[in-house]
Amino acid sequence: MEPALSAAVARLERDMLHSVRLGRPAAVTGLPVDRRLILAAAVGLAGSVALTGVAAAWLARPPAPAGPVVVGSLAPRPLVLPAAWFVRPGAAAEAAPERIDLAIPWDELTGSALPGLMRVTATRAPETDAPLSPARRYARFLTAEAQPLAEGLMRRRFRAGTPFEGEDLYLAQGDGSRFAARCATGPVPEPDAACLSEIRIGTLSLRLRFSADRLPSWSAGLAGLERVFGPNP
């Protein structure tokens, strides 16, 4: 309740109590009876509006996560996923979603103490022939430089003036058929999503976003995704 309105109500109560003690009709300082009625009605209306707003806010809250959620329409086998992973809680309740958006904690995905989230968008993979390996797909945009890194990764740089300028390409096991990621080389608005990777597991196409700091854990992350989305749980 507003301070001015609270003070007016308090003054009204004091005046009415004083009038009862003196045996006189109640009169609020300078206010006739009809204005007192209007004031009382306004106080009641304000209280009703406040309660209505609280109730509406409570009803508008998204439902608390509960789990697990079974998604049976994307893959040959039902996917059993924690509800807390879903970016849009309503998507977990859809009967037949064509796409699911998840934010999976790295520690739950890999079983190790890694901070942060992997963002995963899962859709049905198109029924086409095997696509080109990332090394061949991006070959015309890359420089000749190739830098071996730890964990079996190879870093390739994109040439200036290409659509991928400002990114580096990371390939696993030579041509990147098992894993590849494009990562921004400079500051980005969302460091936790600086890297983009697209992989296929069974009949699912997964689009991944994660921090460049997680690149050394690519193998553990991939194994976790295969465990969650693979044909055999």
N, C-alpha and C positions, 0 to 999 in steps of 0.2 A: 504494500500500500504506500502511496506517495506521502512524504512528510506533512505537506499542507493538509491533505485529506485526513490523515491520522489526527492532527491537532484539532481540526474542526469537529471530528467525531468525539474526541475526548472532552472538548468544551461543551458539546451538546449533552453528554452524559452528566457533567458536573452541574449544568444549569437545571436539568430535569430533576436531579436528586435534591438540589437546593429548593426548588419550587415545591416538591412534595413535602419537605420538612416544614415549610412555611404555610402549607395549605393553600397555595395559590396555583393557578394554571401555569403550566410550564411555559417559559419564554426564553429562547436563546438570545443572547446579547444581540440586539439589533435585528433579529430575524423573526418574521411573522410565522404563524403555524404552517402555512402552505409551503414556505421555503424550507422549513424543517423537514416536511414530508419529502420534498424533492431531494434534499440532501441525503436523507435515509435511503431513498430509492437509488440514488447514485452510488452510495456505499455498497448496497447489495448487488447492483449491476457490475461494479468493478470487481467484487469478489467472484461473481459468476464467470466473468470473462477470464480472470486469472486462472480459475480452476479449469475452464474449458481449454485454455492454452496449455496447461500442464498435461491434461489428458490427451490432447492432440499430439503433443511432443512424445509422450510415452507410446502412443499407438503407432507413431511414424518410425520408431526405432527399428533398425533391421533385426531380424530374429537372431538370438544368440547362437553361435556355432554349435552344432551337435553332430555327432558322427558315429560311425563312418557313413559316407555317402556312396551309393552304388550307381555307377553310370554304365548302363547296359547297351547303349546305342552306337558308340563310337568304334569299339573294337570287337573282335569275335568273342572274347571273353569279357564278362563284366569287370569294370575297373572299380576297385574298392579304395576310396580316397578319404582322408580326413577332411571334414567340413571346413576346418580352419585354414586349409590350403586354398580354398576358393576365393578369388579376388572379388567376384560378385556373388554374395550369398544366395541371391535368387536363382542363379544358374544351377546351383546344387539341387534345386527342387524341380527343375524342368524334366518333363517325362523323356524327351528325346533331344538333348542338345546337339547341335551340329558342331559346336566348338566349346571348349572349356578353357578358362584362364585361371592359372594357378600361381601362387607364390610359395615355393617350397623352401623351407629352411635348409641350408646346406648341411647342418649337423644331422638332420633327420634323413637327408638323402644319402649321406655318405657314412653315417655312424661315427663321425669324428668331430672334434670340437672346432668347427669352422663357422665363423660369424656370417651373417648376411643371408640373402635369399636368392634363389634362382627363379626367375619368372618364366613360366612355361605356358605356351598356347598350343593346345592339341586339337588337331582336326584330322579328318580322314585323308590319307595320302591318295593322290590321283593315281588312277590305274594306267600308268604309262611304263614304257621301258625304263630300265635303269638310267638315271640321269648321268651327265658327265661328272667326273670327279671334280672337286673344287679347284685343284691345280690346273686342270684343263679349262674349266669354265672361266677362270680369271686370268689365264695365261697372257692374253693380249694387253692386260692392264698393268702387269707386274714388271718391275725392274729385274735385272739379272741377278741381283744380290740375294743370297739365301744364307740365313744365319741359324745354325743349329742351337737349340736351347735344351734345357733340362726336361725330363719327363717325356722324351721322344717327340718334342715339338720342333718345327722348323718355321722361322719367321721370314715372310716375304713382304716386300714393300711395294705399294702401288705408286705408279708414276704420277708426277704432277700433271694436272690437266685432265685426268681421267675421272669418271664418276665417283671413284672411291678414294680420291685424294684426301689425305688426312686420316687414313686408316692403315693398319697393318693386317696382313693375313697370316694366320697361324694354322699350320697343317700338321696333323699327326700321321705318322707312318708313311711319310713320303708324299703321297698325292692327296691326303686328307679325306679319303673315302670313308674312313671310320669316324673322323672328327675333324672339323675345321671351324674357325671363328674369325670374324672381322672385328677388330677392336680400334676404337678411336685413339689417336696418338696424342691429342692435346686435351685440355680441360673440356669437360662435357657437363651439361646441366644435371644429369643423373649418373654419377660415377658408378652406382650399383648396376647400371644397365649399359655400360660402355661397350660391352662385347655382344655380338649377335652371332648365333650359330643356328643352323637348320639341319636337323637330323631326321632319319626315318627309322622307326622301330616297328617291325611287323607291318601292319596296315595303317599305322598312324604317322602323321607328319608333325614333328615338334619344332616349334620356333622358340629358341632360348635367348634370354637376356640375363647377363650377369656381370659382375665386376671383373676387371682385368686381373685383380689380385687372385682370382680363383683359377686362372689358367693352369698353374701347376697341378691343380686337383682335377684336371679334365677327365682323367681315366676313372677316378672314383665317382665323379659326378655322372659320367656316362653309365657306369655299372649300376648306379642307383636308379637311373631313369629306365634302364632295361629291366630292372627288377620290378619297377612299378607298372610299366606300360607293356612289357614284353608278353608274347603269347603264353608263356608259362610263368605263373607267379612264383 
